[in-house]
């Protein structure tokens, strides 16, 4: 099955989840203020949905907050329909546990799904399982709370679903379920957040057998992505609030309302149905609200996606764990009697919306079966991996590289330079046996300066400098065809733009590609670089250099390094929410996605194409000409004022 989309967009579907609409405006029975914003937040998202002009909208459940046994259920349902009435296209609803009753979970006080609740749901919302056919695609809605319930309707739904999938096997099918079958692991224990056995195995076996193109679930108010066989599997965030027990995934204090109001994680999805394949784009609403008479919401921020483009020459050093599973403590709320394990997929979401395809990771990631599986999934989506290790691989690492060479875009060997000549034969044998592209790097020399004044230099440096090009070229000449590239490293005090220009002829001279590792730091590990604007400028200059000179670059920080050595801000913060740097990279990726941009003459980081120029500027330049706001992703209209400390200028000249 096609993982990456081919062809034009046939139509779009909006996917909304967990609006938790209340029976009154600006009120909720929940003790958290975020819940009281449910109605205006839903109204804002529905207004944005209208802007993308979908064929229809699918709501993944928990339309309302009051559960069926409460008298407030009916008024909340009426409010939901009133808000949804503003949608210009039809909306199709998936029953959530707040709408039709909880799944069978005896430790929770809320009422479980039953025939009376099903009848009440059907009265207020319509069918609880059904299919919609549009443009030759099947959109299949299931009543997940019903699974394992023993209610007669469970067997009726199961028979219908099996028959429908069998009848339309081989056609394009998308499945929608409020409860996810699992969060991170198909074998994980049952919890409040997943479908338990035996229904889980039954449902997963159907997915594996009939191979729908995608399965979308909700309920957990956070983002996850996986594959079930050939099926793309998405768990989607809420429009209203974050399930903040999962804030355990971030090494930072809880945040607003202890993480429940982590508003950058709120929003909705656009499902683009292509001629072959699909793209699910996430739109952050940031918890914006709209009053009943508030007019239209702000335009949806356009963002790239690695499936359909992005930055071919940009890698990011994944220093922190990017596919880590963490333990979510028993909370005393929805789960109290066991720990839950959950993988943090927000680094993946952040990379998708920045258009960043390349990841630099240590060989330990390849050796870990769980992380290696994530690498397999990402490679299928168009991501590229530069795997690095110090020295030559041992026997186990060598076997690993040979067995999984298809996951590597290139292997970075970091060697003591004094040993490089004697290791040339081993490098050649490894390269031939594994079929790998090899990038050579180096660590500090034995005769390098170890003292700075009265201080001992106890720090690692790796990568070549421009001053070592002659020596490197001599090595390449003595060992033709041995390596495919060489990695150069520059500190913060050196310009990525001018360095990339200096390296642009390296390939022509040596036949080897330069890879430029751009550090955000200087020599002292105690010196902090926590100015997000200055760091965003450096990240952007590096990205423009990659595009303009056509060489691969490595950005040295994904999420903030806010403890330990060499602290600095990154592309995203420790909650993996976008920083200015990430928004700027996203805007550059989208603006340059069609290609054709080259470096303009001079020392300033400026791209040019067909008489147009593109560069990063301060807000003072906004009055000078056309510009794009990194946060909104939108081109400015006359009279607009920048809301960020940097903008992307696009125009015929420098003004």
VEXFI-852953 format. One record per residue (C-alpha): residue in three letters; x, y, z. Coordinates in steps of 0.5 Angstrom, whole numbers. Layout:
N
   residuo      px      py      pz
       ALA       X       Y       Z
...
//
This chain:
655
   residuo      px      py      pz
       UNK       0       0       0
       UNK       2       7      -2
       UNK       5      11       5
       UNK       7      17       1
       UNK       1      20      -3
       UNK       2      21     -11
       UNK      -2      25     -15
       UNK      -7      31     -14
       UNK     -12      32      -8
       UNK     -18      29      -9
       UNK     -22      32      -3
       UNK     -21      34       4
       UNK     -24      32      10
       UNK     -24      35      17
       UNK     -23      31      23
       UNK     -25      34      30
       UNK     -25      31      37
       UNK     -27      31      44
       UNK     -30      38      44
       UNK     -34      37      50
       UNK     -39      42      49
       UNK     -42      44      56
       UNK     -50      45      57
       UNK     -48      53      58
       UNK     -43      58      55
       UNK     -37      59      59
       UNK     -39      54      64
       UNK     -37      47      66
       UNK     -38      42      72
       UNK     -31      40      71
       UNK     -26      44      76
       UNK     -21      46      71
       UNK     -22      53      67
       UNK     -20      50      61
       UNK     -27      46      60
       UNK     -31      52      61
       UNK     -28      54      55
       UNK     -30      48      51
       UNK     -36      52      47
       UNK     -32      58      45
       UNK     -26      53      43
       UNK     -31      49      39
       UNK     -34      55      35
       UNK     -27      57      33
       UNK     -25      51      31
       UNK     -31      50      27
       UNK     -30      57      24
       UNK     -23      54      22
       UNK     -26      48      19
       UNK     -30      52      14
       UNK     -24      56      11
       UNK     -21      49       9
       UNK     -27      47       5
       UNK     -28      40       7
       UNK     -32      35       3
       UNK     -35      34      10
       UNK     -33      33      18
       UNK     -32      27      22
       UNK     -32      28      30
       UNK     -29      23      33
       UNK     -33      23      39
       UNK     -34      26      46
       UNK     -38      32      43
       UNK     -41      34      50
       UNK     -38      34      57
       UNK     -44      31      61
       UNK     -45      24      61
       UNK     -52      21      59
       UNK     -55      20      66
       UNK     -54      27      67
       UNK     -60      32      66
       UNK     -55      37      63
       UNK     -54      32      57
       UNK     -60      34      53
       UNK     -58      42      53
       UNK     -51      40      52
       UNK     -53      36      46
       UNK     -57      42      43
       UNK     -51      47      44
       UNK     -47      42      40
       UNK     -52      42      35
       UNK     -52      50      35
       UNK     -45      51      34
       UNK     -44      45      29
       UNK     -50      49      25
       UNK     -45      54      23
       UNK     -41      49      19
       UNK     -42      49      11
       UNK     -41      42      10
       UNK     -44      36      13
       UNK     -41      33      20
       UNK     -41      26      21
       UNK     -41      24      29
       UNK     -37      18      32
       UNK     -40      16      39
       UNK     -35      18      45
       UNK     -36      15      52
       UNK     -39      22      54
       UNK     -44      21      49
       UNK     -46      14      49
       UNK     -43      11      56
       UNK     -37       9      58
       UNK     -34       2      56
       UNK     -34      -4      61
       UNK     -30      -1      66
       UNK     -32      -3      73
       UNK     -27       2      77
       UNK     -30       8      74
       UNK     -37      11      77
       UNK     -39      14      70
       UNK     -45       9      67
       UNK     -43       4      62
       UNK     -46       4      55
       UNK     -53       0      55
       UNK     -59       0      51
       UNK     -62       6      54
       UNK     -56      10      53
       UNK     -56       8      46
       UNK     -63      10      45
       UNK     -61      17      48
       UNK     -55      18      43
       UNK     -59      16      37
       UNK     -65      21      39
       UNK     -60      26      40
       UNK     -54      25      35
       UNK     -57      19      30
       UNK     -53      13      28
       UNK     -48      10      32
       UNK     -44       6      27
       UNK     -45       6      20
       UNK     -41       8      13
       UNK     -41      14       9
       UNK     -38      13       2
       UNK     -35      19      -2
       UNK     -31      20      -8
       UNK     -30      12      -8
       UNK     -28      12      -1
       UNK     -31       9       5
       UNK     -31      12      12
       UNK     -33       7      17
       UNK     -35       9      24
       UNK     -35       4      29
       UNK     -38       5      36
       UNK     -32       3      41
       UNK     -35       4      48
       UNK     -40      -2      45
       UNK     -34      -7      45
       UNK     -34     -12      50
       UNK     -40     -10      53
       UNK     -44     -16      52
       UNK     -50     -12      50
       UNK     -54     -15      44
       UNK     -52      -9      40
       UNK     -45     -11      40
       UNK     -46     -17      36
       UNK     -50     -14      31
       UNK     -44      -8      30
       UNK     -39     -14      30
       UNK     -43     -18      24
       UNK     -44     -11      20
       UNK     -37      -9      21
       UNK     -34     -16      19
       UNK     -39     -16      13
       UNK     -38      -9      10
       UNK     -30      -9      11
       UNK     -30     -16       7
       UNK     -35     -13       2
       UNK     -31      -7       0
       UNK     -24     -11       1
       UNK     -19      -8      -4
       UNK     -22      -1      -4
       UNK     -20       5       0
       UNK     -23       5       7
       UNK     -22      10      13
       UNK     -24       7      20
       UNK     -26      12      26
       UNK     -27      10      33
       UNK     -27      14      39
       UNK     -23       9      44
       UNK     -16       7      41
       UNK     -15       0      41
       UNK      -8       2      44
       UNK      -4       8      46
       UNK       4       5      44
       UNK       4      -2      44
       UNK      -2      -7      42
       UNK       0     -12      48
       UNK       0      -6      53
       UNK      -5      -8      59
       UNK     -12      -5      59
       UNK     -13       2      62
       UNK     -18       7      61
       UNK     -15      10      55
       UNK     -16       3      50
       UNK     -20      -2      48
       UNK     -19      -8      52
       UNK     -19     -16      51
       UNK     -22     -20      47
       UNK     -25     -14      43
       UNK     -18     -11      42
       UNK     -15     -17      38
       UNK     -22     -18      34
       UNK     -21     -11      32
       UNK     -14     -11      30
       UNK     -14     -17      27
       UNK     -20     -14      22
       UNK     -15      -8      21
       UNK      -9     -13      19
       UNK     -14     -17      15
       UNK     -17     -12      11
       UNK     -12      -6      11
       UNK     -16       0      11
       UNK     -12       6       9
       UNK     -12       9      16
       UNK     -15       9      23
       UNK     -17      15      27
       UNK     -18      15      34
       UNK     -19      20      40
       UNK     -21      20      47
       UNK     -14      21      50
       UNK     -13      28      48
       UNK      -6      27      46
       UNK      -2      25      39
       UNK       0      19      37
       UNK       2      15      30
       UNK       3       8      29
       UNK       2       3      24
       UNK      -2      -3      24
       UNK       0      -8      19
       UNK      -1      -3      13
       UNK      -6       1      16
       UNK      -3       8      18
       UNK      -6       9      26
       UNK      -7      16      29
       UNK      -9      18      35
       UNK     -12      25      35
       UNK     -12      31      40
       UNK     -18      35      43
       UNK     -20      42      41
       UNK     -22      43      49
       UNK     -16      41      53
       UNK     -11      36      54
       UNK     -11      30      58
       UNK      -5      32      63
       UNK      -4      25      66
       UNK       1      25      60
       UNK       4      31      62
       UNK       9      26      65
       UNK      12      25      58
       UNK      16      32      59
       UNK      21      33      63
       UNK      19      40      65
       UNK      14      43      70
       UNK       7      41      69
       UNK       5      48      66
       UNK      -2      52      66
       UNK      -7      48      70
       UNK      -2      43      71
       UNK      -2      41      64
       UNK      -9      41      62
       UNK      -9      48      59
       UNK      -3      46      54
       UNK      -6      50      49
       UNK      -1      49      43
       UNK      -3      42      43
       UNK     -10      43      42
       UNK     -13      43      35
       UNK     -16      39      29
       UNK     -14      35      23
       UNK     -15      36      15
       UNK     -15      29      12
       UNK     -12      30       5
       UNK     -15      25       0
       UNK     -10      24      -6
       UNK     -11      20     -12
       UNK      -6      15      -8
       UNK      -5      16      -1
       UNK      -7      21       4
       UNK      -4      26       8
       UNK      -6      28      15
       UNK      -4      35      17
       UNK      -5      38      24
       UNK      -7      45      25
       UNK      -6      48      32
       UNK     -11      52      35
       UNK      -8      54      41
       UNK     -14      54      45
       UNK     -17      60      41
       UNK     -24      62      42
       UNK     -30      65      39
       UNK     -36      68      42
       UNK     -43      67      39
       UNK     -43      73      35
       UNK     -35      73      34
       UNK     -35      73      26
       UNK     -30      68      23
       UNK     -24      65      26
       UNK     -17      67      24
       UNK     -14      63      18
       UNK     -11      56      19
       UNK      -4      57      19
       UNK      -1      53      13
       UNK       5      48      14
       UNK       9      43      10
       UNK       9      36      11
       UNK      15      31      10
       UNK      10      26       6
       UNK       9      32       1
       UNK      15      36       1
       UNK      20      39       6
       UNK      27      40       7
       UNK      31      35       3
       UNK      38      38       6
       UNK      36      39      13
       UNK      38      34      19
       UNK      37      35      26
       UNK      41      32      32
       UNK      36      28      36
       UNK      40      29      42
       UNK      34      28      47
       UNK      30      21      46
       UNK      25      22      40
       UNK      21      15      41
       UNK      22      14      49
       UNK      16      11      52
       UNK      15      14      59
       UNK      11      11      65
       UNK       5      15      67
       UNK       4      15      74
       UNK      -3      12      77
       UNK      -7      19      78
       UNK     -13      17      82
       UNK     -17      20      77
       UNK     -18      16      71
       UNK     -13      10      72
       UNK     -11       9      79
       UNK      -9       1      80
       UNK      -3       1      75
       UNK       2       5      71
       UNK       1       6      64
       UNK       7       7      59
       UNK       6      11      53
       UNK      11      14      48
       UNK      12      21      46
       UNK      10      22      39
       UNK      10      30      39
       UNK      17      30      37
       UNK      15      27      30
       UNK       9      32      30
       UNK      14      37      31
       UNK      18      35      25
       UNK      12      34      20
       UNK      10      41      21
       UNK      17      44      20
       UNK      18      39      14
       UNK      24      36      17
       UNK      26      30      14
       UNK      33      28      17
       UNK      35      25      24
       UNK      42      24      26
       UNK      42      19      32
       UNK      47      14      35
       UNK      47       7      33
       UNK      44       5      40
       UNK      37       7      37
       UNK      38       2      31
       UNK      40      -3      36
       UNK      34      -2      40
       UNK      28      -6      37
       UNK      22      -1      39
       UNK      26       5      37
       UNK      28       1      30
       UNK      21       0      29
       UNK      20       7      29
       UNK      25       8      24
       UNK      22       3      20
       UNK      16       7      20
       UNK      19      14      19
       UNK      23      12      13
       UNK      17       9      10
       UNK      14      17      10
       UNK      20      20       7
       UNK      25      21      13
       UNK      32      20      13
       UNK      37      17      18
       UNK      44      19      19
       UNK      47      14      24
       UNK      53      15      28
       UNK      58      12      32
       UNK      65      13      35
       UNK      70       8      32
       UNK      69       2      28
       UNK      63      -2      29
       UNK      64      -8      33
       UNK      62     -15      31
       UNK      55     -14      34
       UNK      54      -7      31
       UNK      57      -9      24
       UNK      52     -15      24
       UNK      46     -10      26
       UNK      48      -5      20
       UNK      49     -10      15
       UNK      42     -13      17
       UNK      38      -6      17
       UNK      42      -2      12
       UNK      36       0       9
       UNK      34       4      14
       UNK      40       9      14
       UNK      41      14       9
       UNK      48      15      11
       UNK      53      12      17
       UNK      57      17      20
       UNK      64      14      23
       UNK      67      19      28
       UNK      75      17      28
       UNK      81      19      31
       UNK      84      22      25
       UNK      91      19      27
       UNK      88      12      26
       UNK      84      14      19
       UNK      89      11      14
       UNK      90       4      18
       UNK      82       4      18
       UNK      81       5      11
       UNK      81      -2       9
       UNK      76      -4      15
       UNK      72       2      12
       UNK      72      -1       5
       UNK      70      -8       7
       UNK      64      -5      11
       UNK      62       0       6
       UNK      62      -6       1
       UNK      58     -11       5
       UNK      53      -7       8
       UNK      52      -2       2
       UNK      52       4       6
       UNK      54      11       5
       UNK      60      13       9
       UNK      61      20      12
       UNK      67      21      16
       UNK      68      25      22
       UNK      74      26      27
       UNK      75      28      34
       UNK      80      32      37
       UNK      87      31      35
       UNK      92      28      40
       UNK      97      34      39
       UNK      91      39      40
       UNK      90      45      45
       UNK      88      42      52
       UNK      89      48      56
       UNK      86      55      55
       UNK      90      59      60
       UNK      90      56      66
       UNK      84      52      65
       UNK      84      45      62
       UNK      80      43      56
       UNK      76      37      58
       UNK      71      37      52
       UNK      70      34      46
       UNK      70      37      39
       UNK      68      33      33
       UNK      68      34      25
       UNK      73      37      21
       UNK      75      45      20
       UNK      76      49      14
       UNK      83      49      16
       UNK      83      42      15
       UNK      81      41       8
       UNK      88      40       5
       UNK      89      35       9
       UNK      82      32       8
       UNK      83      32       1
       UNK      90      29       1
       UNK      86      23       5
       UNK      81      22       0
       UNK      86      22      -6
       UNK      90      17      -3
       UNK      83      13      -2
       UNK      79      14      -8
       UNK      72      12      -7
       UNK      73      10       0
       UNK      68      15       3
       UNK      62      19       1
       UNK      62      25       5
       UNK      66      29      10
       UNK      63      32      16
       UNK      65      39      18
       UNK      63      43      24
       UNK      63      50      26
       UNK      62      54      33
       UNK      57      59      34
       UNK      62      65      32
       UNK      62      62      25
       UNK      57      64      20
       UNK      53      58      17
       UNK      52      62      10
       UNK      59      63       9
       UNK      62      57      11
       UNK      57      53       6
       UNK      59      58       1
       UNK      66      56       2
       UNK      64      48       2
       UNK      60      49      -4
       UNK      66      47      -9
       UNK      68      41      -4
       UNK      64      36      -8
       UNK      66      38     -15
       UNK      74      38     -12
       UNK      73      31      -8
       UNK      67      27     -11
       UNK      65      27      -3
       UNK      59      31      -1
       UNK      60      36       5
       UNK      56      35      11
       UNK      56      42      15
       UNK      54      41      23
       UNK      52      48      26
       UNK      53      49      33
       UNK      49      53      37
       UNK      54      54      42
       UNK      61      56      44
       UNK      67      53      47
       UNK      65      54      55
       UNK      60      48      57
       UNK      57      53      62
       UNK      56      59      57
       UNK      48      59      56
       UNK      45      61      49
       UNK      38      62      51
       UNK      36      68      47
       UNK      30      65      43
       UNK      31      70      37
       UNK      38      70      36
       UNK      38      62      36
       UNK      32      62      31
       UNK      36      67      27
       UNK      42      62      27
       UNK      37      56      25
       UNK      34      60      20
       UNK      41      62      17
       UNK      43      55      17
       UNK      37      52      13
       UNK      37      58       8
       UNK      45      56       7
       UNK      42      48       6
       UNK      37      51       1
       UNK      42      56      -3
       UNK      48      52      -4
       UNK      45      45      -4
       UNK      49      42       2
       UNK      46      38       8
       UNK      46      41      14
       UNK      45      39      21
       UNK      42      43      26
       UNK      44      41      33
       UNK      38      42      38
       UNK      31      40      37
       UNK      28      41      44
       UNK      31      46      49
       UNK      37      44      52
       UNK      35      47      59
       UNK      40      43      64
       UNK      47      40      64
       UNK      52      42      59
       UNK      51      48      53
       UNK      44      50      55
       UNK      40      53      49
       UNK      34      54      46
       UNK      32      49      40
       UNK      26      49      35
       UNK      21      47      40
       UNK      21      47      48
       UNK      21      42      53
       UNK      14      40      52
       UNK      15      40      44
       UNK      11      46      43
       UNK      14      50      37
       UNK      19      56      39
       UNK      20      62      34
       UNK      26      58      31
       UNK      21      52      29
       UNK      16      56      26
       UNK      21      60      22
       UNK      24      53      19
       UNK      17      51      18
       UNK      15      58      14
       UNK      22      57      10
       UNK      20      50       8
       UNK      13      51       6
       UNK      16      58       2
       UNK      21      54      -2
       UNK      18      47      -3
       UNK      17      48     -10
       UNK      25      48     -11
       UNK      29      53     -15
       UNK      32      57     -10
       UNK      39      59     -10
       UNK      44      63      -6
       UNK      44      70      -8
       UNK      51      73      -8
       UNK      54      76      -2
       UNK      55      75       5
       UNK      48      76       7
       UNK      43      69       8
       UNK      39      71       2
       UNK      36      66      -3
       UNK      33      68     -10
       UNK      29      65     -15
       UNK      26      68     -22
       UNK      27      75     -20
       UNK      25      74     -13
       UNK      29      74      -6
       UNK      27      71       1
       UNK      31      73       7
       UNK      30      73      15
       UNK      28      80      18
       UNK      27      84      24
       UNK      20      87      25
       UNK      22      94      23
       UNK      23      91      15
       UNK      15      89      15
       UNK      13      96      13
       UNK      18      95       7
       UNK      15      90       3
       UNK      12      83       3
       UNK      13      79       9
       UNK      10      72      12
       UNK       9      71      19
       UNK      12      65      22
       UNK       7      64      27
       UNK       1      65      23
       UNK       4      62      17
       UNK       0      67      13
       UNK       3      73       8
       UNK       1      80      11
       UNK      -4      84       9
       UNK      -3      92       8
       UNK      -3      95      15
       UNK      -1      88      19
       UNK       4      89      25
       UNK       8      83      26
       UNK       7      79      32
       UNK      14      75      32
       UNK      21      78      33
       UNK      23      75      26
       UNK      19      75      20
       UNK      21      72      13
       UNK      21      77       7
       UNK      19      75       0
       UNK      20      81      -5
       UNK      24      83     -11
       UNK      30      86      -7
       UNK      33      88       0
       UNK      29      94       0
//
